[in-house]
Structure formats: C-alpha cells, structure tokens
Amino acid sequence: MHPKAGDVWVWSGAMSKRVISLLTNEASPSTGGKPPPARKEVLELSLRELRSLLESKRFSHVALPRLATGAGGLDWKVVEPLIERHLGDLDLPIYIYTQYEEGVQAIEPGLSRHDSLDRRPDASRRQ
C-alpha cells in the first residue's frame, strides 16, 4: 500500500516509543522530486486520523513539532488553531515543540498534567 496525503503511519522508535508520521503533503509529481506545499485540508485529514488513533490506542501523551510549517510551508498561525480544534479536548497531555535548538534534547515535562495544549517553550527542552 502506498501512503497518501492525510494518512498517519505508526512504527516503534527508540526506547519503545511509538513514532507517528502525519503525511501532510501530497506526493511529489516526479520520482525524487520535491513535494508540493502542505495544504490546510490535508493537514486536517491527518489531524483527524491522529485523533482517531489516539482515541483507539493507549497513549500516555503526545509530542508534536510545528506540523507542516517547515518544508510544508504553512503558517503557524493557521496550523496552531487546527491542532487545538482537533486534539485540544483529548484526555492526555499534548506537548507542542515550537522551537528547535540543534544539539538540545527535547523532554516532555509534567506528564501527569492534563490541561489543554502545553506550549511553554522553556518547558519543552532540556536546559
């Protein structure tokens, strides 16, 4: 089966962590070519799939980067409210890593916290 835009793929990562990829871009029109920019509609499909997965499996928390904003090209001001709408009322901590620092390992602090989306940049990376 070939992946399609809007799908989520799950596999086991290091230390028994599950890694979920959200396919927010359509496939490249040519083999090895650059995919087109992400689209809001496709991101919403991925977030609905992610929500369904999170509701059906046992996850203690989820950590997300700024989805579809890098190579995908979407504006964070568009993406953040979509994440809030699709995942904000789930009964598990959701950590959004809004900053990237090379060589700094991210951590998910306060895993017992069950508020909505935790966007505290200082809390989302090891000092």
NORBELLIN-V707647 format. One record per residue. PHI is phi in whole degrees, 0 to 359 (999 if undefined). PSI is psi in degrees with one decimal (NA if undefined). D_LAST is the distance of its C-alpha to the last C-alpha in Angstrom with 1 decimal. Layout:
phi->PHI psi->PSI d_last->D_LAST
phi->PHI psi->PSI d_last->D_LAST
This chain:
phi->999 psi->133.1 d_last->42.0
phi->268 psi->138.7 d_last->40.3
phi->292 psi->151.9 d_last->37.2
phi->228 psi->157.3 d_last->37.9
phi->304 psi->135.1 d_last->35.9
phi->99 psi->-13.8 d_last->34.7
phi->284 psi->162.0 d_last->34.4
phi->237 psi->141.7 d_last->31.4
phi->238 psi->137.6 d_last->31.1
phi->237 psi->136.8 d_last->29.5
phi->210 psi->167.3 d_last->28.9
phi->275 psi->133.1 d_last->27.1
phi->253 psi->-164.4 d_last->23.8
phi->297 psi->150.6 d_last->21.9
phi->55 psi->37.2 d_last->21.7
phi->61 psi->21.0 d_last->24.4
phi->279 psi->143.4 d_last->22.4
phi->268 psi->134.1 d_last->24.7
phi->251 psi->129.5 d_last->24.0
phi->241 psi->122.5 d_last->25.9
phi->259 psi->128.8 d_last->26.8
phi->262 psi->121.7 d_last->28.3
phi->271 psi->94.4 d_last->31.0
phi->262 psi->-2.1 d_last->30.9
phi->243 psi->147.9 d_last->33.0
phi->291 psi->159.0 d_last->36.6
phi->294 psi->153.0 d_last->37.5
phi->298 psi->141.8 d_last->38.3
phi->292 psi->-17.7 d_last->42.0
phi->229 psi->149.7 d_last->42.3
phi->301 psi->126.2 d_last->41.1
phi->79 psi->-0.2 d_last->38.0
phi->278 psi->168.7 d_last->37.9
phi->283 psi->132.1 d_last->35.1
phi->290 psi->156.2 d_last->35.0
phi->292 psi->164.5 d_last->35.9
phi->302 psi->153.9 d_last->33.3
phi->295 psi->152.0 d_last->32.1
phi->241 psi->144.5 d_last->34.3
phi->306 psi->-42.6 d_last->33.6
phi->297 psi->-39.1 d_last->36.3
phi->288 psi->-39.3 d_last->34.9
phi->301 psi->-42.2 d_last->31.4
phi->297 psi->-38.7 d_last->33.1
phi->301 psi->-46.2 d_last->35.0
phi->298 psi->-42.3 d_last->31.8
phi->293 psi->-35.8 d_last->30.2
phi->294 psi->-41.4 d_last->33.4
phi->296 psi->-42.1 d_last->33.4
phi->298 psi->-45.5 d_last->29.8
phi->302 psi->-46.0 d_last->30.8
phi->301 psi->-44.0 d_last->33.9
phi->297 psi->-46.0 d_last->32.0
phi->296 psi->-33.3 d_last->29.4
phi->284 psi->-28.1 d_last->32.4
phi->266 psi->-18.0 d_last->34.5
phi->243 psi->167.0 d_last->32.0
phi->269 psi->105.4 d_last->29.8
phi->241 psi->136.3 d_last->26.2
phi->273 psi->-24.9 d_last->23.8
phi->191 psi->170.3 d_last->21.4
phi->220 psi->141.1 d_last->20.9
phi->239 psi->133.7 d_last->18.0
phi->233 psi->145.3 d_last->19.1
phi->277 psi->-174.8 d_last->18.3
phi->283 psi->85.7 d_last->20.2
phi->309 psi->136.6 d_last->23.4
phi->61 psi->14.1 d_last->26.2
phi->260 psi->-17.2 d_last->24.6
phi->278 psi->-103.0 d_last->23.9
phi->297 psi->-26.1 d_last->27.0
phi->292 psi->-28.2 d_last->28.6
phi->81 psi->3.2 d_last->28.8
phi->283 psi->154.4 d_last->28.7
phi->278 psi->134.9 d_last->27.4
phi->302 psi->-31.2 d_last->24.4
phi->294 psi->-21.4 d_last->26.7
phi->271 psi->-40.4 d_last->29.1
phi->286 psi->-45.1 d_last->26.8
phi->305 psi->-47.7 d_last->24.7
phi->296 psi->-29.0 d_last->27.9
phi->293 psi->-42.1 d_last->29.2
phi->298 psi->-45.3 d_last->26.3
phi->300 psi->-45.1 d_last->26.8
phi->295 psi->-42.8 d_last->30.5
phi->274 psi->-27.4 d_last->30.5
phi->237 psi->-13.1 d_last->27.7
phi->299 psi->-25.7 d_last->26.9
phi->261 psi->8.2 d_last->29.4
phi->291 psi->150.2 d_last->28.6
phi->269 psi->54.9 d_last->28.0
phi->204 psi->151.5 d_last->24.6
phi->294 psi->138.6 d_last->21.0
phi->236 psi->121.5 d_last->20.2
phi->251 psi->126.9 d_last->16.7
phi->249 psi->118.7 d_last->16.9
phi->271 psi->106.1 d_last->14.2
phi->267 psi->-12.1 d_last->15.2
phi->232 psi->146.8 d_last->12.9
phi->240 psi->131.0 d_last->12.6
phi->232 psi->118.1 d_last->10.5
phi->302 psi->132.1 d_last->12.4
phi->81 psi->0.7 d_last->11.0
phi->254 psi->120.5 d_last->7.8
phi->281 psi->130.4 d_last->8.9
phi->281 psi->148.5 d_last->9.4
phi->228 psi->158.0 d_last->10.1
phi->253 psi->95.3 d_last->12.8
phi->284 psi->157.7 d_last->12.2
phi->56 psi->50.1 d_last->15.5
phi->297 psi->-13.1 d_last->17.9
phi->275 psi->-6.5 d_last->20.8
phi->288 psi->133.7 d_last->20.4
phi->237 psi->34.0 d_last->23.3
phi->280 psi->-173.5 d_last->23.2
phi->295 psi->-130.4 d_last->23.8
phi->274 psi->128.8 d_last->21.1
phi->266 psi->112.0 d_last->17.5
phi->246 psi->18.1 d_last->16.2
phi->287 psi->105.3 d_last->13.3
phi->302 psi->-36.9 d_last->11.0
phi->295 psi->-30.8 d_last->8.1
phi->276 psi->-11.2 d_last->9.0
phi->261 psi->10.0 d_last->9.4
phi->211 psi->149.4 d_last->6.3
phi->284 psi->133.4 d_last->3.8
phi->277 psi->NA d_last->0.0
